């Protein structure tokens, strides 16, 4: 039985990002259709499920790849635009640019050294020339 299933699925397109997305939307629509006022979602959910299974079992790799590439481009544009919106509104203050480290230059060779903030006065050893110097963090 397992070999028959493997032989049947050989050469099929299989799952991709668009298929997972349509499957998730289908499941949400089916769950919502259980509610009395949203019964009308049942038929579109079943049609979407048929489309998802069709894409999963398709042998036309080129068409399914184009559909998935279009979906990924659209998803990237939407998520990129939304992340830019979030960064502009939420992460635009001075606290969003703060780092938990300070960077010092070695006095003898100029090597940049990253040290943690808030440790008080510490002795820093350069990894390149092994020079030690004290700085307040």
N, C-alpha and C positions, 0 to 999 in steps of 0.2 A: 504494500500500500504506500509506504513511504517513497519507494522508488518511482512509483507511478506519479505521485504528486510532484516529485522532483523533476521527472521528465516533462510533466505538463507545464511546470513553471519555467523550465529552461527556455531562454530566448524571450521571456516576457520583460516588460519595462520595469515593473516593481515599484516600490514606494519611493517617493521623493518629497521635497518640501511642500509643493503644491498639494500633493495627495494627503499629506498629514494635516495641512491646513483645512482642506475641504472635509476631511474626516472629522476634525474637531468641530467645525461649523455645523456639520450634519448632526453630530451627537448633541450639541447645544440646542439645535432646532428641534430634535426629537424629544429632548427633555422638556423644553418649553411647550411643545405641543400637548403634553400631558395635562397642562393647565386648561381649564374650561374656556377662557376667552381667547386662547391662542391655538385652537384646534386647526386653524387654517395653515399652520406651519408643517403639518404632517406630510402632505403630498410633496411640497418642495424639498423637504428633508429626504424623503425617499428617492426623489429624482437626483438629488445631489449624491446620495449614497450609490445609486446606479452609475453615475458619472465617475465617481471615485473608483469603483470596482473596475469599470471599463478602462480607465487610465492605468490601473494597477496591472491588468492582464493584457494590455495592448502590446503588440509586437512592433509598432511603428515608433522606433526610437527617436527619429528625427523630429517628428511632430510633438511628441511628449517632452523632448528636451527643449524645444522652442517654447512650449507652454511654461515649463518650469523656469527657464531663463527669464521670460517676461515677468513671471510672478516674483522672482528674486529681485529683478531690477525695480519693480514697483514697490515691493516690500522695503528694499534698501532706501528708496527715495522717501517713502513715508516715514520710516524709522529715523532716517538721517534728519529730515525736516523737523520731526518731533523732538529728537534729542537736541537739536540746535535751539529749539524753542525752550526746552527745559533748561539748557545751559544759560540762555540769555535771561530767563526769569529767576531761576533759583540760584545758579552758581555764578552770579555776576559780581558778588561782593568781594571785599578784600580777603575774607576768610576762605574763599574757594581756592585762592592762589597760595595759601600757606602750606609750607612743607614741614615735616617733623625733623628736618635736618638743616644744618648750616654747612657752608662750604668755605674752607680756608685754603690759602695758597701757602705752600711750604716756603719759608724765608730763604732757603739756600738754593733749591732747584726749581721752584715755581710750580711743582706738582699740585693739582687741586685735590683736596682731601675732604670727604664728606663725614661729618660727625653729627651725632644726635643732639637735638636742642634740649635745653633745660637740665643739663648735667652739672651746672656750676663751672668752676675752673678745673679744666682737665689738661692732662699732658697728652699731646698728640705726637705720634711717631710717623714720619713720612715713610710710605712703603717703598719709594724709589731710592732715596739716599740715606734712610735710617736716621735722619736728623729729628731730635725731639724738641718741641716747643710747647709753651703753655698758652692756652686761650680760654676765655670765658664763653660758655655756650648759653 
